[in-house]
Amino acid sequence: MLAEWSAECCAEDPVLVVPWKDPDGTAAFVDLRANPYDFDAIPEAEHHPPLMQALRALNAARSPVFTAKCDAWRLDAGELEHLQLNLDLVAEDAPAGFGSYIDLVARERSLFTSFHQHEQLLRRLARLAAPLEYPAAALDCVVRPALIDLEGPQQGYAISLYLRALGATEQAALQEWAASLEAVVALVRGKDFSR
C-alpha cells in the first residue's frame, strides 16, 4: 500500500469544527460514541457497509479516536489518473476507482492538543501501512487544526484519513477499498498506533 502523510495547518487551510452542520441542514455531526446505532443519519455509511464497519470500530469504547466526518465516492477521471500514476498502474489495467475519507479526533486530551504527537502518529501509521498487501490502494493522512466543542471548547488537531483504491472493474475497486479500509482501521485500533 502506498502510505503518505502531510500537514495542512496554515491559516488558509480548512479547520475541522465539531459539532458541525451543513449550511443546507441536510447533514450534521453524529456522535457515534454516544449514539452507536445512529447510522441512519449517515447516508454514506448506509450505502457502503465497509464504511459503516469502519465507523463502528473507530467509535468503539476501546478506540483511541472518534470520528467527526466521512464520505465515500467513485473516483473521477482526474483522481483516477493521479492515483494510477502514483501507484504505477496502467490505466487499462485499473480503469475504476473508489475512495473515502474519515476525520478522526483523538480521545486523549494530551494527544488532541499536540501537533508533535500527531506527527509521530502519522509517521508510525504510514510506516505500518506501507507493507500491507494492497498494491492498488493508497492511504493519505493529513493532520489539520480542529476546534471541538462537545464538553467545552478545545483547540487541537485532527487526522483526515483518505483511502483510495483502483481495480479492473468497479467491483474490484470496491473490494480493494473495503479490504484496505479494514486493514487501516485495524492499525488505528492497534496498540502500535497510539503507543
C-alpha positions as CSV (number, residue, x, y, z in Angstrom):
1,M,0.0,0.0,0.0
2,L,1.2,3.5,-0.8
3,A,1.1,5.4,2.5
4,E,1.9,9.0,3.0
5,W,1.1,11.8,5.4
6,S,1.2,15.6,5.4
7,A,0.2,18.6,7.5
8,E,-2.3,21.3,6.5
9,C,-2.0,23.8,9.3
10,C,-1.6,27.1,7.5
11,A,-4.0,30.0,8.1
12,E,-5.8,29.4,4.8
13,D,-6.2,25.6,5.3
14,P,-9.5,24.1,6.5
15,V,-10.2,23.6,10.2
16,L,-12.3,20.7,11.4
17,V,-15.1,22.0,13.6
18,V,-17.1,19.6,15.8
19,P,-20.0,19.7,16.1
20,W,-20.8,20.8,12.5
21,K,-23.8,21.2,10.3
22,D,-24.1,21.7,6.6
23,P,-25.5,25.1,5.6
24,D,-28.4,23.5,3.9
25,G,-29.1,21.4,7.0
26,T,-29.1,18.1,5.3
27,A,-26.1,16.7,7.2
28,A,-24.6,17.2,10.6
29,F,-22.2,15.7,13.1
30,V,-23.4,12.4,14.6
31,D,-21.7,11.4,17.8
32,L,-21.5,7.6,17.3
33,R,-19.8,7.2,20.7
34,A,-23.0,8.4,22.5
35,N,-25.4,7.0,19.9
36,P,-23.7,4.0,18.3
37,Y,-26.8,3.0,16.2
38,D,-27.4,6.3,14.5
39,F,-26.1,5.2,11.2
40,D,-29.4,6.2,9.5
41,A,-28.2,9.8,9.9
42,I,-25.1,9.0,7.9
43,P,-26.2,8.0,4.3
44,E,-22.6,7.3,3.2
45,A,-22.4,4.6,5.9
46,E,-25.8,3.1,5.0
47,H,-24.8,2.9,1.3
48,H,-21.3,1.5,1.9
49,P,-21.3,-1.3,4.6
50,P,-17.4,-1.3,4.8
51,L,-17.5,2.4,5.8
52,M,-20.2,1.6,8.4
53,Q,-18.0,-1.2,9.9
54,A,-15.1,1.2,10.0
55,L,-17.1,3.9,11.8
56,R,-18.3,1.2,14.3
57,A,-14.8,0.1,15.1
58,L,-13.3,3.7,15.3
59,N,-16.1,4.9,17.7
60,A,-16.0,1.8,19.9
61,A,-15.2,2.3,23.6
62,R,-11.6,1.0,23.3
63,S,-10.8,3.0,20.2
64,P,-8.2,5.8,20.8
65,V,-10.2,8.1,18.4
66,F,-13.7,9.0,17.4
67,T,-15.0,10.1,14.0
68,A,-16.2,13.5,13.1
69,K,-17.0,13.3,9.3
70,C,-16.8,10.9,6.5
71,D,-17.6,10.4,2.8
72,A,-17.2,7.8,0.1
73,W,-17.2,8.2,-3.7
74,R,-16.3,6.8,-7.1
75,L,-13.1,8.4,-8.3
76,D,-13.4,10.9,-11.1
77,A,-11.2,10.9,-14.2
78,G,-8.6,13.3,-12.6
79,E,-8.4,11.3,-9.4
80,L,-8.1,8.0,-11.4
81,E,-5.2,9.4,-13.5
82,H,-3.4,10.8,-10.4
83,L,-3.7,7.5,-8.5
84,Q,-2.7,5.4,-11.5
85,L,0.4,7.5,-11.8
86,N,1.2,7.3,-8.1
87,L,0.7,3.6,-7.9
88,D,2.5,3.0,-11.2
89,L,-0.5,1.2,-12.7
90,V,-1.5,1.2,-16.3
91,A,-4.9,2.9,-16.9
92,E,-6.2,-0.1,-18.9
93,D,-5.4,-2.4,-16.0
94,A,-7.1,-0.2,-13.4
95,P,-9.8,1.9,-15.0
96,A,-12.1,2.1,-12.0
97,G,-11.6,3.6,-8.6
98,F,-13.2,4.2,-5.2
99,G,-12.3,6.5,-2.3
100,S,-13.3,7.6,1.1
101,Y,-12.2,9.9,3.9
102,I,-12.8,9.7,7.6
103,D,-11.9,12.6,10.0
104,L,-10.6,11.3,13.3
105,V,-10.2,13.1,16.6
106,A,-8.1,11.7,19.5
107,R,-10.0,11.0,22.6
108,E,-7.0,11.7,24.9
109,R,-6.7,15.4,25.5
110,S,-2.9,15.5,25.7
111,L,-2.7,13.8,22.2
112,F,-5.5,16.0,20.8
113,T,-3.7,19.2,21.7
114,S,-0.2,18.1,20.5
115,F,0.9,18.6,16.9
116,H,4.2,16.8,17.7
117,Q,2.3,13.7,18.8
118,H,0.1,13.8,15.8
119,E,3.2,14.0,13.6
120,Q,4.6,10.9,15.3
121,L,1.3,9.0,15.0
122,L,1.1,9.7,11.3
123,R,4.7,8.7,10.7
124,R,4.0,5.5,12.5
125,L,0.8,4.8,10.7
126,A,2.4,5.4,7.3
127,R,5.2,3.0,8.3
128,L,2.8,0.3,9.5
129,A,0.5,0.7,6.4
130,A,3.3,0.6,3.7
131,P,3.9,-3.1,3.9
132,L,0.2,-4.0,3.7
133,E,-0.5,-6.2,0.7
134,Y,-2.8,-3.8,-1.2
135,P,-0.8,-2.7,-4.2
136,A,-3.8,-0.9,-5.8
137,A,-4.6,1.2,-2.7
138,A,-3.2,4.4,-1.3
139,L,-3.6,5.9,2.2
140,D,-3.1,9.6,2.6
141,C,-3.2,11.0,6.2
142,V,-3.5,14.7,6.8
143,V,-3.1,16.4,10.2
144,R,-5.1,19.6,10.5
145,P,-6.3,22.1,13.2
146,A,-9.5,21.2,15.0
147,L,-12.0,23.1,17.2
148,I,-14.1,20.7,19.3
149,D,-17.0,21.9,21.5
150,L,-18.7,18.8,22.9
151,E,-18.0,19.3,26.6
152,G,-16.5,22.8,26.4
153,P,-14.4,24.4,23.6
154,Q,-11.0,22.8,22.9
155,Q,-8.4,23.6,20.3
156,G,-6.1,20.9,18.9
157,Y,-5.6,18.7,15.9
158,A,-7.5,16.0,13.9
159,I,-6.5,13.5,11.3
160,S,-8.1,13.1,7.9
161,L,-7.6,9.5,6.5
162,Y,-8.1,9.4,2.8
163,L,-8.1,5.9,1.3
164,R,-8.4,5.3,-2.5
165,A,-8.2,2.1,-4.4
166,L,-8.2,1.1,-8.1
167,G,-9.4,-2.0,-9.8
168,A,-10.1,-3.6,-13.2
169,T,-13.8,-3.2,-12.6
170,E,-15.9,-1.1,-10.2
171,Q,-16.5,-4.2,-8.1
172,A,-12.8,-4.9,-7.9
173,A,-12.0,-1.3,-6.9
174,L,-14.7,-1.5,-4.2
175,Q,-13.3,-4.8,-2.9
176,E,-9.7,-3.4,-2.8
177,W,-11.0,-0.3,-1.0
178,A,-13.1,-2.3,1.5
179,A,-10.2,-4.7,2.4
180,S,-7.6,-1.9,2.7
181,L,-10.0,0.2,4.8
182,E,-10.5,-2.7,7.2
183,A,-6.7,-3.1,7.5
184,V,-6.1,0.6,8.1
185,V,-8.8,0.7,10.8
186,A,-7.2,-2.3,12.5
187,L,-3.9,-0.4,12.5
188,V,-5.6,2.7,14.1
189,R,-7.2,0.5,16.7
190,G,-4.0,-1.5,17.3
191,K,-1.6,-0.9,20.2
192,D,1.2,0.2,17.9
193,F,-0.7,3.2,16.7
194,S,-1.0,5.2,19.9
195,R,1.9,3.9,22.0
